[in-house]
Amino acid sequence: MKTVSNKHDVLGKYFAQHLSAMTSDISPKQIDRLWQDIVTRYGEPQRAYHTLNHIEQLLVQFENIEQVLSEPHIIALALYYHDVIYDPTRSDNELKSADFATDALSSYLSPEQCQQIHALIMMTANHQIDTLVDSDKYNDAAYLLDMDLSILGAPWPTYRQYAKAIRQEYAHVADDSYRDGRTAVLQGLLAHPKLYLTDHYYNQLETQARDNIKYELASLAAL
């Protein structure tokens, strides 16, 4: 997963491995069709951050924590599909992505597995774990949400590129409106007692993430 030239092929191979591990009732051709749908969606022109680069970054991390997950294949598929629908002008992207995943996978996975993936994707809307989640699935959900927010705790130059990419996705929004909206989002994040739910991510990224958010807030205030 290290080189750009074969990134799509490698990501596709991992997708096939995780899906094949969950069902024998699917052909390579069917898997490839599902994968090409994902590639097409993540390659849409309105995306600057929510691209396959984002999925690649998450899967690199996934490989490091896979052994502590109880259902790694479910988490992997949730990662692949969690931003498959992304329209910056809408507020229901998570629901649309969750529904897309369920529709795509329902012919191959059990209803329970599809429900799990749907619920996990929905949790990325507010990055809070559904109170109905079983205790044995809480840990998996926490790691999924922490991976999705891990960019906040990246080194400042990486975070700055992320912030620029988000601004690019909202190019249709005027500077003052973007400043107000983005400020509200970032202040909402800072208000959480903990940005990260797992000790693994909290210990590594919490301090850097809060510093990054404060730096971005300062730059927004200067607009």
TAGIUR-V138035 format. One record per run of one state. SS is the DSSP state (hx for helix, st for strand, lp for the rest). FROM is the first residue (numbers start at 1). LEN is the number of residues. If there is no record, write none. Layout:
BEGIN
ss->{SS SS}
from->{FROM FROM}
len->{LEN LEN}
END
This chain:
BEGIN
ss->{lp hx lp hx lp hx lp hx lp hx lp hx lp hx lp hx lp hx lp hx lp hx lp}
from->{1 7 23 28 43 52 69 72 82 93 106 111 124 135 149 150 154 156 170 175 191 199 222}
len->{6 16 5 15 9 17 3 10 11 13 5 13 11 14 1 4 2 14 5 16 8 23 2}
END
